[in-house]
Amino acid sequence: MNITLRVWRQKGRDDEGRMVTYKLTDVSPDMSFLEMLDVLNEKLTLESEEPVAFDHDCREGICGACGVVIDGEAHGPERTTTCQLHMRSFNDGDTITVEPWRASAFPVVKDLVVDRGAFDRIIQAGGYVSAPTGTAPDAHANPIPKPDADRAFDAATCIGCGACVAACPNASSMLFTAAKVTHLGMLPQGQPERASRVVQMVNQQDAEDFGGCTNIGECAAVCPKGIPLDTISQLNQDLLGSLGKGIG
Amino acid sequence: MAVTGAILVLYLIAHMYGNLKVFSGQEAFDGYAHNLRVLGTPLLPEHGFLWLARLILLASVLIHIYAAVSLWLRARRARPASQRYQVTKRVHRTYSSYTMRWGGVLIALFTIFHILHLTVNVISPGGASDSPYERLVNGFQPEFWFVTLFYVAAVIAVGFHLRHGIWSGLATLGVNQANRQPKMNAVATGLSLILTVGFLLPPLAVTFGLVS
């Protein structure tokens, strides 16, 4: 396959950045998208040029480190992470545009790498449960209805990649925060902090300069883990429930 | 946003009901308008109910606009123009969700014109009148086809605004659950369709000579 790549190049946080075009020949359709970028970087290194910086770690679709906007879609045309996207999803001769996640809360560090520390601070604000120490309780001491357990588990599959923010027309992190709120709110261990959790996490995402949710649904449509949009309604419900409890 | 939107949707339903009285003749239509003015009397002063409703509506509209503007500004701050994508692709967004903001501005401008036209009657194509029925019939005569056209466009814009607005309002109020989504979509589409058609019928009926 012959591919023309348009890649965002930015030297550092303060650099203005620009799109640069590269041509790649002999790309195998069985390569993953990241392997194709590896090939590009080998070529750039041999030509004594600076390789394109991009985030990646497990390359198995479970860590959430990789993620770029490909032809206007977060993680590209397949509903999976960028590392699990393969070149067979493109055609010979295609021009592919690769851009970093775009949000004030995710400043570009270099090229396609963004700083997602804002997500960590949202988790620190409330994405935890109080953990009493002592011996492990009996496994059956705390019965959890199956639908609740399933819903908590589905929400817990969020890997924090940031595709929801990248795809949102408002650059809102609502799906990410809602996934955490739903995950912990469905389980008995999450109840003591349930009301304060949602308020603190929403306040933190506002402080990080994420946009507001207008229920458009782009986030859930691109989520590689299929976090359902209804988690956002769960967050709103919890937020309404926390009103008048004097939490702020 | 959701609460004030819900108030406005409820008002639109009542407004549509009143409009459709035009098909029962001048007496029914003008009588309905008169009854609104004396509703609640003698407990309330004359026009008391009407002004109460207007006050609630005005407050709802202002709060609705305030919420919309702050969301808009936050979105601009969250992804400023300098950080726009070079390529964007529509994955899930609909025409109605994509046009909420500028559509809302259009609807606000239309509402101002609409009040000047049929409520205050300052703008009066076809002649001013004390009878609401005559104002309506005068305003949408075939020679004022452009007025009708403008109303049709505005009402369709309201329909699109409602399609996403009702869905979004329900989601904001915590109604959205995976198994309820087909119903929510049916309510949003159904209600916006009913309101759009209900508001289109009277002006079109006048223009095409079915009501005179």
Boltz contact constraints between the chains, C-beta under 6 A:
constraints:
  - contact:
      token1: [A, 71]
      token2: [B, 87]
      max_distance: 6.0
  - contact:
      token1: [A, 72]
      token2: [B, 87]
      max_distance: 6.0
  - contact:
      token1: [A, 72]
      token2: [B, 88]
      max_distance: 6.0
  - contact:
      token1: [A, 72]
      token2: [B, 89]
      max_distance: 6.0
  - contact:
      token1: [A, 73]
      token2: [B, 89]
      max_distance: 6.0
  - contact:
      token1: [A, 97]
      token2: [B, 86]
      max_distance: 6.0
  - contact:
      token1: [A, 97]
      token2: [B, 87]
      max_distance: 6.0
  - contact:
      token1: [A, 99]
      token2: [B, 85]
      max_distance: 6.0
  - contact:
      token1: [A, 102]
      token2: [B, 79]
      max_distance: 6.0
  - contact:
      token1: [A, 102]
      token2: [B, 83]
      max_distance: 6.0
  - contact:
      token1: [A, 102]
      token2: [B, 85]
      max_distance: 6.0
  - contact:
      token1: [A, 103]
      token2: [B, 78]
      max_distance: 6.0
  - contact:
      token1: [A, 103]
      token2: [B, 79]
      max_distance: 6.0
  - contact:
      token1: [A, 104]
      token2: [B, 78]
      max_distance: 6.0
  - contact:
      token1: [A, 170]
      token2: [B, 75]
      max_distance: 6.0
  - contact:
      token1: [A, 171]
      token2: [B, 78]
      max_distance: 6.0
  - contact:
      token1: [A, 171]
      token2: [B, 79]
      max_distance: 6.0
  - contact:
      token1: [A, 209]
      token2: [B, 77]
      max_distance: 6.0
  - contact:
      token1: [A, 209]
      token2: [B, 78]
      max_distance: 6.0
  - contact:
      token1: [A, 210]
      token2: [B, 78]
      max_distance: 6.0
  - contact:
      token1: [A, 211]
      token2: [B, 74]
      max_distance: 6.0
  - contact:
      token1: [A, 211]
      token2: [B, 75]
      max_distance: 6.0
  - contact:
      token1: [A, 211]
      token2: [B, 78]
      max_distance: 6.0
  - contact:
      token1: [A, 212]
      token2: [B, 71]
      max_distance: 6.0
  - contact:
      token1: [A, 212]
      token2: [B, 74]
      max_distance: 6.0
  - contact:
      token1: [A, 215]
      token2: [B, 168]
      max_distance: 6.0
  - contact:
      token1: [A, 215]
      token2: [B, 171]
      max_distance: 6.0
  - contact:
      token1: [A, 216]
      token2: [B, 93]
      max_distance: 6.0
  - contact:
      token1: [A, 216]
      token2: [B, 97]
      max_distance: 6.0
  - contact:
      token1: [A, 217]
      token2: [B, 92]
      max_distance: 6.0
  - contact:
      token1: [A, 218]
      token2: [B, 91]
      max_distance: 6.0
  - contact:
      token1: [A, 218]
      token2: [B, 92]
      max_distance: 6.0
  - contact:
      token1: [A, 218]
      token2: [B, 93]
      max_distance: 6.0
  - contact:
      token1: [A, 221]
      token2: [B, 91]
      max_distance: 6.0
  - contact:
      token1: [A, 221]
      token2: [B, 92]
      max_distance: 6.0
  - contact:
      token1: [A, 222]
      token2: [B, 91]
      max_distance: 6.0
  - contact:
      token1: [A, 228]
      token2: [B, 178]
      max_distance: 6.0
  - contact:
      token1: [A, 230]
      token2: [B, 176]
      max_distance: 6.0
  - contact:
      token1: [A, 230]
      token2: [B, 177]
      max_distance: 6.0
  - contact:
      token1: [A, 230]
      token2: [B, 178]
      max_distance: 6.0
  - contact:
      token1: [A, 233]
      token2: [B, 171]
      max_distance: 6.0
  - contact:
      token1: [A, 233]
      token2: [B, 174]
      max_distance: 6.0
  - contact:
      token1: [A, 233]
      token2: [B, 176]
      max_distance: 6.0
  - contact:
      token1: [A, 236]
      token2: [B, 172]
      max_distance: 6.0
  - contact:
      token1: [A, 236]
      token2: [B, 174]
      max_distance: 6.0
  - contact:
      token1: [A, 237]
      token2: [B, 174]
      max_distance: 6.0
